[in-house]
Amino acid sequence: MQVFGRALSAAEIRMRMKTCFRPVPPVPPKPTRPPPTASPKVCNRRIDLGFLIDVSSRVGRTNIKYIRLYVKEMVRRFRVTSRLTRVGIVTYSSRQRRIIRLTRARSNRDVNRALGRIQIRRGRRRTGSGLRYAKRYLFEGKPKCGRKRVLIVLTTGASADGVRRPAKSLENIGVEIFVVVPNKGGRKQMHQIATSRLHVVTMAYARLINIVA
């Protein structure tokens, strides 16, 4: 309490009260960190997971980025080791290229590094040749007991060559085939490639991430 040597006038009292009882400015709340993104559930099954990716010029450089992101997020759902999930990637246009073989991907990091090597290639889209290549260089040999085989084909549309026989050849060695296509073009061929009609997914490249979100 403050003591004054004389009586204060009413105006002085009001002035003193304004000074002494000045409202305290609110303390701004401390910034809070956003909650960490929940890690997806990880599959611990023994799977050989292959990707056959169309990189013909029609795909476009922008869409290649969406494809890389989709594969990265898909693989993130699996525990990639030599004993559990093994991942292999093949790209194709008129020619094929193995980006990483099943026995070389020992971790998710190995796969992510390999994704940077996916580039657009000139040439016509020959999905049938890509399927044959995948059988020879991804799923070579007989399936190991207890190990599931899955191939995800990402293509822009109809192929310049036949797909029925090479797709059937893969199924005969136990490979389950999914097809992801950005439009309804070449629908008949997509059904010839996929294990069943339910294995065909129509999704624009920009929305591929929604499949695994």
C-alpha positions as CSV (number, residue, x, y, z in Angstrom):
1,M,0.0,0.0,0.0
2,Q,1.3,3.4,-0.9
3,V,0.9,6.3,1.7
4,F,0.6,10.0,0.5
5,G,1.5,13.0,2.6
6,R,-1.7,14.9,1.7
7,A,-5.3,14.2,0.8
8,L,-5.8,13.4,-2.9
9,S,-8.5,14.9,-5.0
10,A,-11.0,12.7,-6.7
11,A,-9.3,13.3,-10.1
12,E,-5.9,12.3,-8.6
13,I,-7.5,9.2,-7.0
14,R,-8.9,8.1,-10.4
15,M,-5.5,8.7,-12.0
16,R,-3.7,6.6,-9.4
17,M,-6.2,3.8,-9.8
18,K,-5.7,3.7,-13.5
19,T,-2.0,3.4,-12.9
20,C,-2.1,0.8,-10.2
21,F,-4.8,-1.4,-11.6
22,R,-3.7,-1.3,-15.2
23,P,-4.9,-4.6,-16.8
24,V,-2.2,-7.1,-17.2
25,P,-1.7,-8.1,-20.9
26,P,-2.5,-11.7,-21.6
27,V,0.4,-14.1,-21.8
28,P,0.4,-15.6,-25.3
29,P,0.2,-19.4,-25.2
30,K,3.3,-21.3,-25.8
31,P,3.5,-22.7,-29.3
32,T,2.7,-26.3,-29.4
33,R,4.3,-28.8,-31.8
34,P,1.9,-30.5,-34.2
35,P,1.2,-34.1,-33.3
36,P,3.6,-36.5,-35.0
37,T,2.3,-38.3,-38.1
38,A,1.1,-41.7,-37.1
39,S,3.3,-44.4,-38.5
40,P,1.3,-46.8,-40.8
41,K,0.8,-50.4,-39.7
42,V,3.7,-52.5,-41.1
43,C,3.1,-55.8,-42.7
44,N,5.6,-58.5,-41.5
45,R,4.6,-61.2,-44.0
46,R,7.0,-62.9,-46.4
47,I,6.2,-61.3,-49.7
48,D,8.1,-60.8,-53.0
49,L,6.6,-57.4,-54.1
50,G,7.4,-56.3,-57.6
51,F,6.5,-53.1,-59.5
52,L,6.4,-52.9,-63.3
53,I,6.3,-49.2,-64.2
54,D,5.4,-47.7,-67.5
55,V,7.9,-44.9,-68.2
56,S,7.0,-44.2,-71.9
57,S,6.9,-40.6,-73.0
58,R,3.2,-40.4,-72.6
59,V,3.5,-40.7,-68.8
60,G,5.2,-37.3,-68.4
61,R,7.9,-36.1,-66.0
62,T,5.3,-34.7,-63.5
63,N,3.5,-38.1,-63.2
64,I,6.8,-39.9,-62.6
65,K,7.1,-37.9,-59.4
66,Y,3.6,-39.1,-58.3
67,I,4.6,-42.7,-59.2
68,R,7.8,-42.5,-57.1
69,L,5.7,-41.1,-54.1
70,Y,3.1,-43.9,-54.5
71,V,5.8,-46.6,-54.5
72,K,7.6,-45.1,-51.6
73,E,4.4,-44.9,-49.5
74,M,3.3,-48.4,-50.5
75,V,6.7,-49.9,-49.6
76,R,6.5,-48.0,-46.3
77,R,3.7,-50.4,-45.3
78,F,6.0,-53.4,-45.4
79,R,9.1,-54.4,-43.4
80,V,11.7,-54.7,-46.1
81,T,14.3,-57.3,-45.2
82,S,15.9,-60.2,-46.9
83,R,13.8,-62.5,-44.7
84,L,10.4,-60.7,-44.9
85,T,9.2,-58.4,-47.7
86,R,11.5,-58.2,-50.7
87,V,10.9,-55.4,-53.3
88,G,11.9,-55.3,-56.9
89,I,11.3,-52.6,-59.6
90,V,11.3,-52.8,-63.4
91,T,10.5,-50.0,-65.7
92,Y,9.6,-50.3,-69.4
93,S,8.6,-48.5,-72.6
94,S,9.8,-50.2,-75.7
95,R,12.8,-51.5,-73.7
96,Q,12.9,-52.7,-70.1
97,R,15.2,-51.8,-67.3
98,R,15.6,-53.4,-63.8
99,I,15.9,-50.7,-61.2
100,I,16.4,-53.0,-58.3
101,R,16.2,-56.7,-57.9
102,L,14.4,-58.5,-55.1
103,T,17.6,-59.7,-53.5
104,R,19.2,-56.3,-53.4
105,A,16.5,-54.4,-51.5
106,R,17.4,-55.1,-47.9
107,S,15.7,-52.1,-46.4
108,N,13.2,-49.3,-47.2
109,R,16.1,-47.0,-47.7
110,D,17.5,-49.2,-50.5
111,V,14.2,-48.9,-52.3
112,N,13.9,-45.2,-51.8
113,R,17.4,-44.7,-53.3
114,A,16.4,-46.9,-56.3
115,L,13.3,-44.8,-56.9
116,G,15.5,-41.8,-57.9
117,R,16.7,-43.9,-60.9
118,I,13.3,-44.0,-62.5
119,Q,13.3,-41.8,-65.6
120,I,11.1,-41.3,-68.7
121,R,12.3,-43.3,-71.7
122,R,11.5,-42.9,-75.3
123,G,9.6,-45.6,-77.2
124,R,6.3,-47.3,-77.4
125,R,4.5,-48.9,-74.5
126,R,5.2,-52.7,-74.6
127,T,3.6,-54.0,-71.5
128,G,3.7,-57.6,-72.7
129,S,7.5,-57.4,-73.0
130,G,7.6,-55.8,-69.6
131,L,5.7,-58.7,-68.1
132,R,8.1,-61.2,-69.7
133,Y,11.1,-59.3,-68.3
134,A,9.5,-59.1,-64.8
135,K,9.1,-62.9,-64.9
136,R,12.7,-63.4,-65.9
137,Y,14.5,-60.8,-63.8
138,L,12.2,-60.4,-60.8
139,F,10.4,-63.7,-60.2
140,E,13.0,-66.0,-61.6
141,G,12.9,-69.6,-60.3
142,K,10.3,-71.4,-58.4
143,P,8.4,-69.7,-55.6
144,K,9.7,-70.4,-52.1
145,C,7.4,-72.1,-49.7
146,G,5.4,-69.7,-47.7
147,R,6.4,-66.6,-49.7
148,K,3.7,-64.7,-51.5
149,R,4.4,-63.2,-54.9
150,V,2.7,-59.9,-56.0
151,L,3.3,-57.7,-59.0
152,I,1.8,-54.2,-59.3
153,V,1.7,-52.9,-62.9
154,L,1.4,-49.1,-63.3
155,T,0.6,-48.3,-66.9
156,T,-0.8,-45.4,-68.8
157,G,-3.1,-47.5,-71.1
158,A,-3.2,-50.0,-73.9
159,S,0.0,-51.9,-74.9
160,A,1.5,-52.1,-78.4
161,D,2.0,-55.9,-77.9
162,G,0.0,-58.8,-76.5
163,V,-0.3,-59.1,-72.7
164,R,-2.5,-62.2,-72.1
165,R,0.2,-64.9,-72.5
166,P,2.9,-63.2,-70.4
167,A,0.4,-62.3,-67.7
168,K,-0.8,-66.0,-67.6
169,S,2.8,-67.1,-67.5
170,L,3.4,-65.1,-64.3
171,E,0.2,-66.4,-62.7
172,N,1.4,-69.9,-63.4
173,I,4.4,-69.4,-61.1
174,G,2.2,-68.0,-58.4
175,V,2.3,-64.2,-59.1
176,E,-0.8,-62.2,-58.2
177,I,-1.1,-59.2,-60.5
178,F,-2.7,-55.9,-59.8
179,V,-3.0,-53.1,-62.4
180,V,-3.2,-49.4,-61.7
181,V,-4.2,-47.3,-64.7
182,P,-5.0,-43.5,-64.8
183,N,-8.0,-43.8,-67.2
184,K,-10.3,-46.3,-68.7
185,G,-8.4,-46.7,-71.9
186,G,-7.4,-50.2,-72.8
187,R,-9.8,-51.7,-70.3
188,K,-9.9,-55.0,-72.0
189,Q,-6.1,-55.4,-71.8
190,M,-6.1,-54.4,-68.2
191,H,-8.4,-57.2,-67.4
192,Q,-6.2,-59.6,-69.3
193,I,-3.2,-58.6,-67.3
194,A,-4.8,-58.5,-63.8
195,T,-5.5,-61.7,-61.8
196,S,-9.2,-60.6,-61.7
197,R,-11.3,-57.7,-62.5
198,L,-11.2,-56.6,-58.9
199,H,-7.4,-56.3,-59.3
200,V,-7.8,-53.3,-61.7
201,V,-7.7,-49.9,-60.1
202,T,-8.5,-46.7,-62.1
203,M,-6.8,-43.7,-60.5
204,A,-5.2,-40.5,-61.8
205,Y,-1.5,-40.3,-61.1
206,A,-2.0,-37.2,-59.0
207,R,-4.3,-39.2,-56.7
208,L,-2.3,-42.4,-56.5
209,I,-1.3,-41.6,-52.9
210,N,-5.0,-42.0,-52.0
211,I,-4.7,-45.8,-52.5
212,V,-2.3,-46.1,-49.6
213,A,-3.4,-43.1,-47.5
